[in-house]
Amino acid sequence: MRRGGKTVTSQMEIGGIPVTLKKKAVLRNLYMRVSPEDGGITVSAPLRAGLLEICGFAAGNLDRILKIREEILREKRALERGYVQGEIHYL
């Protein structure tokens, strides 16, 4: 089975949050991801899906998206630590 095919990428905004939309020929369902690096949101959808359907899907999951995004950004801030002179690290 050949994977790949046509992919169309665009940007949109849902609830004041920038969202990357990737429409792919090989998909049959809608998927949403929150990037652990920067908290960016990506929605993957089939080429045949309409913009109204995609926006409805994203808006229906907006509360969950915001909660996950906040957790990711909070964890990232907690990990931003530096070495302090005289600090002891056990391995």
Backbone as CSV, one residue per row, in Angstrom:
resi,resn,N_x,N_y,N_z,CA_x,CA_y,CA_z,C_x,C_y,C_z
1,MET,0.839,-1.180,0.000,0.000,0.000,0.000,0.884,1.244,0.000
2,ARG,0.599,2.136,-0.854,1.397,3.350,-0.994,0.907,4.410,-0.020
3,ARG,1.827,4.921,0.795,1.505,6.009,1.716,2.003,7.305,1.100
4,GLY,1.397,8.356,1.439,1.806,9.647,0.904,0.634,10.287,0.193
5,GLY,0.857,10.767,-0.974,-0.221,11.397,-1.721,-0.209,12.889,-1.540
6,LYS,-1.312,13.473,-1.926,-1.435,14.918,-1.914,-1.699,15.447,-0.497
7,THR,-0.991,16.520,-0.138,-1.183,17.188,1.146,-1.287,18.687,0.913
8,VAL,-2.301,19.286,1.516,-2.500,20.732,1.419,-2.401,21.305,2.830
9,THR,-1.502,22.256,3.030,-1.284,22.857,4.346,-1.723,24.313,4.339
10,SER,-2.419,24.725,5.404,-2.845,26.116,5.523,-2.898,26.492,6.999
11,GLN,-3.057,27.775,7.263,-3.145,28.297,8.628,-4.542,28.844,8.855
12,MET,-5.044,28.670,10.067,-6.340,29.238,10.437,-6.301,29.583,11.914
13,GLU,-7.338,30.216,12.409,-7.391,30.610,13.803,-8.724,30.166,14.389
14,ILE,-8.660,29.473,15.524,-9.874,28.996,16.186,-9.810,29.440,17.639
15,GLY,-10.764,30.227,18.056,-10.792,30.711,19.444,-9.589,31.558,19.792
16,GLY,-9.025,32.261,18.821,-7.869,33.107,19.057,-6.547,32.357,19.077
17,ILE,-6.568,31.062,18.759,-5.350,30.252,18.765,-4.998,29.889,17.328
18,PRO,-3.748,30.123,16.909,-3.349,29.740,15.553,-3.302,28.216,15.414
19,VAL,-3.866,27.717,14.323,-3.951,26.286,14.073,-3.413,26.009,12.671
20,THR,-2.571,24.977,12.549,-2.087,24.533,11.245,-3.023,23.435,10.770
21,LEU,-3.556,23.598,9.579,-4.476,22.630,9.000,-3.765,21.869,7.897
22,LYS,-3.738,20.538,8.001,-3.137,19.686,6.975,-4.224,18.783,6.431
23,LYS,-4.576,18.979,5.165,-5.553,18.123,4.506,-4.779,17.107,3.675
24,LYS,-5.026,15.822,3.949,-4.275,14.752,3.312,-5.224,13.801,2.586
25,ALA,-4.754,13.281,1.463,-5.559,12.374,0.662,-5.722,11.011,1.331
26,VAL,-4.772,10.598,2.155,-4.790,9.252,2.724,-5.598,9.137,4.012
27,LEU,-6.093,10.229,4.554,-6.824,10.198,5.824,-8.313,9.960,5.614
28,ARG,-8.926,9.337,6.631,-10.377,9.121,6.609,-11.061,9.807,7.787
29,ASN,-10.291,10.183,8.792,-10.833,10.805,9.999,-10.111,12.110,10.294
30,LEU,-10.670,12.857,11.235,-10.042,14.092,11.690,-9.172,13.793,12.912
31,TYR,-7.994,14.407,12.951,-7.057,14.224,14.063,-6.552,15.586,14.520
32,MET,-6.281,15.679,15.819,-5.766,16.925,16.359,-4.572,16.615,17.245
33,ARG,-3.515,17.423,17.116,-2.299,17.235,17.907,-1.857,18.558,18.513
34,VAL,-1.290,18.469,19.709,-0.675,19.628,20.350,0.811,19.321,20.422
35,SER,1.626,20.175,19.815,3.067,19.960,19.747,3.700,20.164,21.120
36,PRO,4.511,19.195,21.577,5.154,19.362,22.878,6.257,20.414,22.884
37,GLU,6.800,20.755,21.709,7.885,21.741,21.653,7.394,23.158,21.927
38,ASP,6.318,23.554,21.249,5.877,24.940,21.369,4.395,25.105,21.687
39,GLY,3.669,24.004,21.870,2.244,24.091,22.166,1.411,24.406,20.942
40,GLY,2.001,24.307,19.754,1.267,24.560,18.514,0.239,23.468,18.248
41,ILE,-0.854,23.838,17.602,-1.942,22.907,17.347,-1.999,22.591,15.857
42,THR,-2.099,21.291,15.537,-2.205,20.840,14.160,-3.452,19.983,14.022
43,VAL,-4.265,20.278,13.023,-5.434,19.465,12.699,-5.164,18.801,11.360
44,SER,-5.286,17.470,11.326,-5.138,16.721,10.087,-6.518,16.229,9.681
45,ALA,-6.850,16.409,8.420,-8.179,16.063,7.935,-8.091,15.495,6.523
46,PRO,-9.101,14.723,6.115,-9.120,14.242,4.730,-9.353,15.406,3.768
47,LEU,-8.916,15.249,2.535,-9.102,16.308,1.533,-10.577,16.642,1.328
48,ARG,-11.436,15.642,1.457,-12.859,15.852,1.194,-13.590,16.585,2.318
49,ALA,-12.943,16.736,3.489,-13.582,17.402,4.630,-13.729,18.892,4.355
50,GLY,-14.882,19.422,4.683,-15.141,20.842,4.493,-14.630,21.671,5.650
51,LEU,-14.441,22.939,5.403,-13.926,23.846,6.428,-14.890,23.948,7.610
52,LEU,-16.186,23.905,7.347,-17.186,23.969,8.408,-17.079,22.746,9.328
53,GLU,-16.884,21.572,8.744,-16.730,20.346,9.524,-15.464,20.400,10.383
54,ILE,-14.376,20.889,9.812,-13.100,20.971,10.526,-13.197,21.980,11.675
55,CYS,-13.780,23.133,11.417,-13.935,24.153,12.469,-14.845,23.653,13.589
56,GLY,-15.898,22.934,13.236,-16.792,22.364,14.241,-16.087,21.348,15.113
57,PHE,-15.253,20.519,14.495,-14.472,19.520,15.231,-13.516,20.204,16.199
58,ALA,-12.794,21.206,15.727,-11.822,21.903,16.565,-12.519,22.696,17.674
59,ALA,-13.608,23.358,17.346,-14.333,24.151,18.344,-14.965,23.245,19.399
60,GLY,-15.398,22.060,19.002,-15.981,21.116,19.952,-14.970,20.591,20.947
61,ASN,-13.712,20.584,20.575,-12.651,20.095,21.447,-11.787,21.226,22.006
62,LEU,-12.232,22.452,21.881,-11.426,23.612,22.271,-11.058,23.604,23.760
63,ASP,-11.983,23.254,24.636,-11.672,23.222,26.071,-10.556,22.224,26.370
64,ARG,-10.658,21.051,25.774,-9.643,20.021,25.987,-8.297,20.453,25.419
65,ILE,-8.334,21.092,24.255,-7.105,21.577,23.615,-6.409,22.597,24.505
66,LEU,-7.169,23.550,25.011,-6.595,24.592,25.863,-5.991,24.003,27.139
67,LYS,-6.652,23.003,27.721,-6.146,22.369,28.927,-4.826,21.651,28.650
68,ILE,-4.762,20.875,27.571,-3.542,20.148,27.219,-2.424,21.121,26.878
69,ARG,-2.746,22.161,26.123,-1.746,23.162,25.723,-1.158,23.862,26.944
70,GLU,-2.012,24.201,27.903,-1.552,24.854,29.129,-0.623,23.928,29.910
71,GLU,-0.978,22.640,30.002,-0.127,21.676,30.710,1.241,21.560,30.049
72,ILE,1.266,21.504,28.724,2.527,21.384,27.993,3.396,22.612,28.215
73,LEU,2.811,23.780,28.115,3.591,25.011,28.299,4.071,25.148,29.744
74,ARG,3.272,24.698,30.716,3.668,24.746,32.122,4.838,23.792,32.369
75,GLU,4.779,22.585,31.806,5.863,21.621,31.969,7.152,22.143,31.338
76,LYS,7.026,22.809,30.206,8.209,23.334,29.526,8.892,24.377,30.400
77,ARG,8.115,25.236,31.045,8.704,26.253,31.919,9.381,25.612,33.122
78,ALA,8.813,24.530,33.627,9.402,23.848,34.777,10.728,23.198,34.406
79,LEU,10.897,22.801,33.154,12.121,22.143,32.722,13.244,23.121,32.403
80,GLU,12.938,24.392,32.256,13.954,25.379,31.912,14.758,25.740,33.161
81,ARG,15.779,24.946,33.381,16.634,25.167,34.532,18.065,25.252,34.062
82,GLY,18.870,25.878,34.837,20.276,26.006,34.488,21.165,25.474,35.599
83,TYR,22.414,25.330,35.302,23.399,24.862,36.275,23.803,26.020,37.171
84,VAL,23.777,25.766,38.461,24.214,26.744,39.444,25.544,26.252,39.996
85,GLN,26.510,27.127,40.063,27.849,26.736,40.527,27.762,26.190,41.950
86,GLY,28.419,25.034,42.134,28.417,24.387,43.434,27.283,23.397,43.612
87,GLU,26.474,23.261,42.630,25.331,22.338,42.670,25.824,20.893,42.609
88,ILE,25.142,19.982,43.292,25.529,18.581,43.295,24.485,17.788,42.514
89,HIS,24.966,16.963,41.564,24.077,16.111,40.756,24.457,14.661,40.970
90,TYR,23.522,13.855,41.441,23.763,12.437,41.630,23.319,11.691,40.379
91,LEU,24.158,10.769,39.903,23.839,9.987,38.724,23.645,8.550,39.077
